[in-house]
Amino acid sequence: MSEMLCTPKPLTTKEEIHTLLQDKGGAKYYAQMKQMKVDTEALARDVEAACKSSRTRTWLSLCARCGMCAESCFLYQANDQDPKQVPSYKFQSTLGELVRRKGQVDTEFMLHCMEVAWSQCTCCNRCSLYCPHGIDTGVLISILRGLLFKHGFVPWELKIGSGMHRVYGAQMDVSQEDWLDTCEWMVDENSDEWPGLEIPVDKEDADIMYILNAREVKHYPDDIAKAAILFHVAGENWTVPSEGWENTSLTMFAGDWEGAANNVKRIYKSVEKLRPKTVVGTECGHAHRATVVEGPYWAGQPDGDPPVKFMHYVEWVAMALRTGKLKIDPAKKIKVRCTLQDSCNYVRNNGLGKYTREIMSYIAEDFVEMSSCGDHNYCCGGGGGFNGVGLYRKQRNVGLKMKLKQIQDTGAELVIAPCHNCWDAIRDMMEEYEVHNIKWSFLKPLLVDMIQIPENIEHNPQE
């Protein structure tokens, strides 16, 4: 009998992660999932517990199936207005059915729920702006994801990502040694151009503790260096923690609420240890939501707030420009027409759109908004874990069309995307649809190239 790769049990060891990684694309994992029986008694108890709040049951019963949420959904638009892509249909045909049937469903139904939960909704919450009853589809689909994860019906990549968080404390197999070595390497790599540059580790009572995305350590270490350069030029008293530095949460995408709580608690523990005045998180939307918006509740914070002030990177940049800590060389402002991608998770779900516009007023000469922007902007097309799930790549690529049209309609040559998922989705759409005349960027590389260097900062520009 072949080893069971698909079970409801979370991955909790390196060996389990390695074994599942060897199953290329999750072929055996998904084959076993199709044969996995549903524990209907346990599912009934879990549905009852997950939907015990009167709010959840009220939303399910209050939904009038009016369809006013339909056109708000980028997947409904990108899929030729398929009725099955109407947000209310998605949650009523899945979570609603689980409640109505009291968990008495079969494997085929759970597979249907998994497809809806991870290929037909990114939990972007745009539809909630247009629901006349204020129903939050993102919350309902998140509840569904939690039930699916607990019973083993979760995409292969997200099962692995959840395990990575549980074992490594990061979404990838980045050890503490890897993290600290990368910090040291980035200082050495930039020491000729920036003498005096430091990435202070575990400095107590700093003004800022910086946390980031494990992908930066694994694949984009230069992003860490650029963050350090900007803090250095701004004269900030800052540090990074040796533990609890990872700000992202594939556990949130997976519906692994226990793992999500553990992620947040690691960060908060570092806050308690180092006592920073403020925590600044990198250019990542879901990381901010998981740590600052949802995280306090997962971690059991009694007031629903983080233990100290937390800021998304755009808030820090706007503050630094506003106060003169960072100054822009007028000659180096962005000259080409540019537009801005609003991340659902820190703009619509945390109201930070004003800060990104403030930044644009400092750095761009020809900034143009997308047709729907700010709180009303569409998802990039890859949020909520959609970018990383190979099983649903075709559906993801179709979904990208909506954002591509928005970008092209602006006539922009550059898209500024201060979010990892948005950056990835825009990169992929340009490749998938063979668009070669539009570039995209995070904020950090743009800012490093256009800031004025104060006289007290030694800088030796490299050719």
C-alpha positions as CSV (number, residue, x, y, z in Angstrom):
1,M,0.0,0.0,0.0
2,S,1.4,3.4,-1.0
3,E,2.1,6.0,1.7
4,M,-0.8,8.2,2.5
5,L,0.1,11.8,1.4
6,C,-3.4,13.3,1.7
7,T,-4.8,13.2,5.3
8,P,-6.5,15.8,7.5
9,K,-3.4,16.0,9.7
10,P,-1.3,19.1,9.3
11,L,2.4,18.7,8.3
12,T,4.5,19.1,11.4
13,T,7.9,17.7,10.5
14,K,10.6,18.3,7.9
15,E,10.3,14.7,6.8
16,E,6.6,15.1,6.1
17,I,7.2,18.2,4.1
18,H,10.0,16.6,2.1
19,T,7.8,13.5,1.3
20,L,5.0,15.7,0.0
21,L,7.4,17.8,-2.0
22,Q,8.6,14.7,-3.8
23,D,5.1,14.2,-5.1
24,K,5.5,16.4,-8.2
25,G,2.5,18.7,-8.6
26,G,0.6,16.7,-6.0
27,A,-0.3,13.9,-8.4
28,K,-0.6,11.2,-5.8
29,Y,-1.9,13.6,-3.2
30,Y,-4.9,14.6,-5.3
31,A,-5.5,11.0,-6.4
32,Q,-5.7,10.0,-2.7
33,M,-7.9,13.0,-2.0
34,K,-10.5,11.7,-4.4
35,Q,-10.6,8.5,-2.5
36,M,-10.6,10.0,1.0
37,K,-13.8,9.5,2.9
38,V,-15.5,12.3,4.7
39,D,-15.9,12.0,8.5
40,T,-19.4,13.3,8.5
41,E,-19.9,13.2,12.2
42,A,-16.7,15.3,12.8
43,L,-17.6,17.6,10.0
44,A,-21.1,18.1,11.5
45,R,-19.5,19.2,14.8
46,D,-17.0,21.4,13.0
47,V,-19.7,23.1,10.9
48,E,-21.7,23.8,14.0
49,A,-18.7,25.2,15.8
50,A,-17.5,27.3,12.8
51,C,-20.9,28.7,12.2
52,K,-22.0,29.2,15.8
53,S,-21.9,33.0,15.5
54,S,-25.3,34.6,14.8
55,R,-23.6,36.8,12.2
56,T,-22.6,33.9,10.0
57,R,-26.0,32.2,10.1
58,T,-27.7,35.5,9.6
59,W,-25.7,36.2,6.5
60,L,-26.5,32.8,5.1
61,S,-30.2,33.3,5.7
62,L,-30.3,37.0,4.8
63,C,-28.8,36.7,1.4
64,A,-31.6,37.5,-1.1
65,R,-29.8,36.1,-4.1
66,C,-30.3,39.5,-5.7
67,G,-27.2,39.3,-7.8
68,M,-26.0,42.8,-6.9
69,C,-22.7,41.4,-5.9
70,A,-22.2,39.8,-9.4
71,E,-20.5,42.5,-11.3
72,S,-18.3,43.4,-8.4
73,C,-16.4,40.1,-8.8
74,F,-13.4,40.1,-11.2
75,L,-13.8,36.4,-11.7
76,Y,-17.4,36.8,-12.8
77,Q,-16.4,39.5,-15.2
78,A,-13.4,37.6,-16.6
79,N,-15.4,34.4,-17.0
80,D,-18.0,35.9,-19.3
81,Q,-20.4,36.5,-16.5
82,D,-20.8,32.9,-15.6
83,P,-23.7,32.6,-13.1
84,K,-21.6,30.2,-11.0
85,Q,-19.1,33.0,-10.4
86,V,-21.7,35.2,-8.6
87,P,-20.3,35.6,-5.1
88,S,-23.6,34.7,-3.4
89,Y,-23.9,31.5,-5.4
90,K,-20.3,30.5,-4.4
91,F,-21.0,30.7,-0.6
92,Q,-24.6,29.4,-0.8
93,S,-23.6,26.4,-2.9
94,T,-20.7,25.4,-0.5
95,L,-20.8,26.7,3.1
96,G,-24.6,27.2,2.9
97,E,-25.1,23.6,1.8
98,L,-22.7,22.3,4.6
99,V,-24.9,24.1,7.1
100,R,-28.2,23.0,5.6
101,R,-27.0,19.4,5.3
102,K,-25.4,19.5,8.7
103,G,-22.2,18.1,7.3
104,Q,-23.8,15.1,5.7
105,V,-21.9,15.4,2.4
106,D,-19.6,13.1,0.4
107,T,-16.1,13.4,-1.1
108,E,-17.3,14.8,-4.4
109,F,-19.1,17.6,-2.6
110,M,-15.9,18.5,-0.6
111,L,-13.9,18.5,-3.8
112,H,-16.4,20.9,-5.3
113,C,-16.1,23.1,-2.2
114,M,-12.3,23.1,-2.5
115,E,-12.5,24.2,-6.1
116,V,-14.8,27.1,-5.2
117,A,-12.8,28.1,-2.1
118,W,-9.5,28.4,-3.9
119,S,-10.2,28.9,-7.6
120,Q,-13.3,31.0,-7.6
121,C,-12.7,33.4,-4.7
122,T,-9.6,35.2,-3.5
123,C,-11.4,36.6,-0.4
124,C,-10.7,40.1,-1.7
125,N,-14.0,41.4,-0.2
126,R,-14.8,43.7,-3.0
127,C,-18.3,42.2,-3.3
128,S,-19.1,43.1,0.3
129,L,-19.0,46.8,-0.7
130,Y,-21.9,46.2,-3.0
131,C,-24.1,43.8,-1.0
132,P,-27.2,45.7,0.2
133,H,-27.2,43.5,3.4
134,G,-23.5,44.0,4.2
135,I,-22.7,40.3,3.7
136,D,-18.9,39.6,3.8
137,T,-18.2,36.8,1.3
138,G,-14.5,36.8,2.2
139,V,-15.3,35.9,5.8
140,L,-17.7,33.1,4.6
141,I,-15.3,31.6,2.2
142,S,-12.6,31.8,4.9
143,I,-14.8,29.8,7.2
144,L,-15.2,27.3,4.4
145,R,-11.5,27.1,3.9
146,G,-11.0,26.4,7.6
147,L,-13.4,23.5,7.4
148,L,-11.8,22.1,4.3
149,F,-8.3,22.3,5.7
150,K,-9.3,20.6,8.9
151,H,-10.7,17.7,6.9
152,G,-7.8,17.4,4.4
153,F,-9.3,19.0,1.3
154,V,-6.8,21.7,0.7
155,P,-4.6,22.4,-2.4
156,W,-1.2,20.6,-2.4
157,E,0.9,23.8,-2.4
158,L,-1.0,25.3,0.5
159,K,-0.8,22.1,2.6
160,I,3.0,22.4,2.1
161,G,3.1,26.1,2.8
162,S,1.1,25.6,6.0
163,G,3.6,22.9,7.0
164,M,6.6,25.2,6.3
165,H,5.2,27.8,8.7
166,R,4.6,25.2,11.4
167,V,8.1,23.7,11.0
168,Y,10.3,26.6,9.9
169,G,8.3,29.6,11.1
170,A,8.3,30.8,7.5
171,Q,6.4,30.1,4.3
172,M,9.6,28.5,2.9
173,D,12.4,26.3,4.2
174,V,14.3,29.3,5.5
175,S,16.1,28.5,8.8
176,Q,17.1,31.1,11.3
177,E,20.7,30.6,10.2
178,D,19.7,31.3,6.6
179,W,17.9,34.5,7.6
180,L,20.8,35.8,9.6
181,D,23.4,34.9,7.0
182,T,21.3,36.7,4.4
183,C,21.3,39.9,6.5
184,E,25.1,39.7,6.9
185,W,25.5,39.0,3.2
186,M,23.4,42.0,2.1
187,V,25.5,44.3,4.3
188,D,28.7,43.0,2.9
189,E,27.3,43.1,-0.7
190,N,26.5,46.8,-0.3
191,S,29.3,48.0,1.9
192,D,31.4,49.6,-0.8
193,E,28.5,51.8,-2.0
194,W,27.0,52.4,1.4
195,P,29.7,52.5,4.1
196,G,28.2,52.3,7.5
197,L,25.2,50.3,6.3
198,E,23.9,47.9,9.0
199,I,21.1,45.5,9.5
200,P,20.9,45.5,13.3
201,V,19.6,42.2,14.7
202,D,17.7,41.9,18.0
203,K,18.4,45.5,19.0
204,E,16.3,46.3,22.0
205,D,14.1,49.5,22.4
206,A,14.5,50.5,18.7
207,D,12.1,52.9,17.2
208,I,11.3,50.3,14.4
209,M,11.3,46.5,14.2
210,Y,11.2,45.5,10.6
211,I,9.5,42.2,9.5
212,L,9.3,40.8,6.0
213,N,8.4,38.1,3.5
214,A,10.4,34.8,3.5
215,R,10.4,35.1,-0.3
216,E,12.7,38.1,0.0
217,V,15.2,36.0,2.0
218,K,14.9,33.0,-0.4
219,H,14.6,34.7,-3.8
220,Y,14.9,38.5,-3.5
221,P,17.5,39.4,-0.9
222,D,18.2,42.7,-2.6
223,D,14.8,43.8,-1.3
224,I,16.2,43.4,2.2
225,A,19.2,45.5,1.3
226,K,17.0,48.3,-0.2
227,A,14.9,48.4,3.0
228,A,18.1,48.7,5.0
229,I,19.4,51.5,2.7
230,L,16.2,53.5,3.1
231,F,16.1,53.1,6.9
232,H,19.8,54.1,6.9
233,V,19.3,57.2,4.8
234,A,16.2,58.2,6.8
235,G,18.3,58.0,10.0
236,E,16.0,55.5,11.6
237,N,16.8,53.6,14.8
238,W,15.7,50.2,13.7
239,T,16.3,46.4,14.0
240,V,15.1,43.0,12.7
241,P,14.3,40.1,15.0
242,S,16.3,36.9,14.8
243,E,13.0,35.1,15.4
244,G,9.5,36.1,14.4
245,W,10.8,38.0,11.4
246,E,8.4,36.3,8.9
247,N,5.4,38.4,8.2
248,T,3.5,36.3,5.7
249,S,0.8,33.7,6.3
250,L,0.2,30.9,3.8
251,T,-1.6,29.4,6.8
252,M,-4.3,32.1,6.4
253,F,-4.6,31.2,2.7
254,A,-4.9,27.5,3.6
255,G,-7.5,28.0,6.4
256,D,-5.0,26.6,8.9
257,W,-6.2,28.8,11.8
258,E,-4.0,27.2,14.4
259,G,-0.9,27.7,12.2
260,A,-2.0,31.3,11.5
261,A,-2.2,32.0,15.3
262,N,1.3,30.5,15.8
263,N,2.7,32.8,13.1
264,V,1.4,35.9,14.8
265,K,2.4,34.8,18.3
266,R,6.0,34.4,17.1
267,I,6.0,38.0,15.9
268,Y,4.3,39.3,19.0
269,K,6.8,37.4,21.2
270,S,9.7,39.2,19.4
271,V,7.9,42.5,20.1
272,E,7.7,41.6,23.8
273,K,11.4,40.7,23.8
274,L,12.8,43.7,21.9
275,R,10.2,46.4,22.9
276,P,10.2,48.4,19.6
277,K,8.0,51.5,19.5
278,T,6.6,50.5,16.1
279,V,6.7,47.4,13.8
280,V,6.9,48.0,10.0
281,G,6.0,45.2,7.7
282,T,7.3,44.8,4.2
283,E,5.4,45.4,0.9
284,C,3.0,42.5,1.3
285,G,-0.8,42.9,1.6
286,H,-1.8,39.5,3.1
287,A,1.1,39.7,5.6
288,H,-0.3,43.0,6.9
289,R,-3.8,41.6,7.2
290,A,-2.7,38.4,8.9
291,T,-0.5,40.2,11.4
292,V,-2.4,43.4,12.1
293,V,-6.0,43.0,11.1
294,E,-6.9,39.3,11.8
295,G,-3.8,38.5,13.8
296,P,-4.7,40.1,17.2
297,Y,-7.8,38.0,17.4
298,W,-6.0,34.8,16.5
299,A,-3.3,35.6,19.1
300,G,-6.0,36.3,21.8
301,Q,-5.3,40.0,22.2
302,P,-8.0,41.2,24.5
303,D,-8.5,44.6,22.7
304,G,-8.2,43.3,19.2
305,D,-5.1,45.4,18.6
306,P,-1.4,44.3,18.1
307,P,0.8,44.8,21.2
308,V,2.4,48.0,19.7
309,K,1.7,50.1,16.7
310,F,2.1,48.2,13.4
311,M,2.5,49.9,10.0
312,H,2.5,48.6,6.5
313,Y,5.5,49.7,4.5
314,V,3.4,52.3,2.6
315,E,2.6,54.0,5.8
316,W,6.2,54.3,6.8
317,V,7.2,55.6,3.3
318,A,4.5,58.2,3.3
319,M,5.5,59.3,6.8
320,A,9.2,59.5,5.8
321,L,8.4,61.6,2.8
322,R,6.0,63.9,4.6
323,T,8.5,64.6,7.5
324,G,11.5,64.9,5.2
325,K,13.3,61.9,6.5
326,L,13.4,60.9,2.8
327,K,13.6,63.5,0.1
328,I,13.1,63.0,-3.6
329,D,15.4,64.4,-6.2
330,P,13.0,66.2,-8.5
331,A,15.2,65.3,-11.5
332,K,14.8,61.6,-10.7
333,K,11.0,61.5,-10.3
334,I,9.2,58.9,-12.5
335,K,8.7,60.6,-15.8
336,V,6.7,58.0,-17.7
337,R,3.0,57.5,-17.1
338,C,2.4,55.2,-14.2
339,T,-0.4,53.7,-12.3
340,L,-0.9,52.1,-8.9
341,Q,-2.1,48.6,-7.9
342,D,-4.1,48.7,-4.7
343,S,-3.7,45.6,-2.6
344,C,-7.0,44.3,-1.3
345,N,-5.6,43.4,2.0
346,Y,-4.2,46.7,3.2
347,V,-6.3,49.1,1.1
348,R,-9.8,47.7,1.0
349,N,-9.4,45.7,4.2
350,N,-7.4,48.3,6.3
351,G,-8.1,51.7,4.7
352,L,-4.5,52.5,3.7
353,G,-5.1,53.8,0.2
354,K,-4.6,57.4,1.2
355,Y,-0.9,56.6,2.0
356,T,-0.2,55.2,-1.5
357,R,-1.7,58.3,-3.1
358,E,0.4,60.5,-0.9
359,I,3.5,58.6,-2.0
360,M,2.6,59.0,-5.6
361,S,2.3,62.8,-5.2
362,Y,6.0,62.8,-4.2
363,I,7.5,60.4,-6.7
364,A,5.5,60.5,-10.0
365,E,5.0,63.3,-12.6
366,D,2.4,61.5,-14.6
367,F,0.3,59.3,-12.3
368,V,-3.1,58.1,-13.5
369,E,-5.6,56.0,-11.5
370,M,-7.2,52.8,-12.8
371,S,-10.9,53.0,-13.7
372,S,-11.8,51.4,-10.3
373,C,-9.3,52.3,-7.6
374,G,-8.8,52.6,-3.9
375,D,-11.4,50.6,-1.9
376,H,-13.1,49.8,-5.2
377,N,-10.1,48.4,-7.1
378,Y,-10.3,44.9,-8.4
379,C,-8.1,42.1,-7.0
380,C,-4.8,41.6,-8.9
381,G,-6.1,38.2,-9.9
382,G,-3.7,36.2,-7.8
383,G,-4.6,36.9,-4.2
384,G,-5.8,34.6,-1.5
385,G,-3.3,31.9,-2.5
386,F,-4.5,31.8,-6.2
387,N,-1.0,32.6,-7.5
388,G,0.5,29.5,-6.0
389,V,-1.9,26.7,-6.7
390,G,-0.9,24.8,-9.8
391,L,-4.1,22.8,-10.0
392,Y,-6.0,26.0,-10.7
393,R,-3.4,27.9,-12.8
394,K,-5.7,28.0,-15.9
395,Q,-8.5,29.6,-13.8
396,R,-6.0,32.0,-12.3
397,N,-4.7,33.0,-15.8
398,V,-8.3,33.8,-17.0
399,G,-8.8,35.9,-13.9
400,L,-5.8,38.0,-14.7
401,K,-7.5,39.5,-17.7
402,M,-9.5,41.9,-15.6
403,K,-6.5,43.5,-14.0
404,L,-4.6,43.6,-17.3
405,K,-7.5,45.5,-19.0
406,Q,-7.5,48.0,-16.1
407,I,-3.8,48.6,-16.5
408,Q,-3.8,48.9,-20.2
409,D,-6.8,51.3,-20.1
410,T,-4.6,53.8,-18.2
411,G,-2.0,53.9,-20.9
412,A,0.6,53.5,-18.2
413,E,4.2,52.2,-18.9
414,L,4.8,51.3,-15.3
415,V,2.7,49.7,-12.6
416,I,3.7,50.3,-8.9
417,A,2.6,47.3,-6.9
418,P,3.6,47.5,-3.2
419,C,2.5,43.9,-2.5
420,H,4.2,40.6,-3.3
421,N,1.1,38.8,-4.6
422,C,0.1,41.8,-6.8
423,W,3.7,42.0,-8.1
424,D,3.7,38.3,-8.9
425,A,0.3,38.4,-10.6
426,I,1.2,41.4,-12.7
427,R,4.5,39.7,-13.7
428,D,2.6,36.5,-14.7
429,M,-0.1,38.3,-16.6
430,M,2.5,40.2,-18.7
431,E,4.1,36.8,-19.6
432,E,0.9,34.9,-20.1
433,Y,-0.6,37.6,-22.4
434,E,2.7,38.6,-24.0
435,V,2.7,42.2,-23.0
436,H,6.1,43.7,-23.4
437,N,5.6,47.5,-23.1
438,I,4.6,47.7,-19.4
439,K,6.9,47.3,-16.5
440,W,6.1,46.8,-12.8
441,S,7.9,47.5,-9.5
442,F,7.8,47.5,-5.8
443,L,8.4,50.9,-4.1
444,K,11.8,50.2,-2.6
445,P,13.9,50.0,-5.8
446,L,12.2,53.1,-7.2
447,L,12.8,55.1,-4.0
448,V,16.5,54.0,-3.6
449,D,17.1,55.4,-7.2
450,M,15.5,58.7,-6.6
451,I,16.2,59.8,-3.0
452,Q,18.5,62.6,-2.1
453,I,21.5,61.5,0.0
454,P,22.0,63.7,3.1
455,E,25.6,65.1,3.7
456,N,26.0,63.0,6.8
457,I,25.5,59.7,4.9
458,E,28.5,58.4,3.0
459,H,27.6,57.1,-0.4
460,N,29.9,55.9,-3.2
461,P,27.7,55.4,-6.3
462,Q,28.7,52.3,-8.3
463,E,28.9,52.4,-12.0
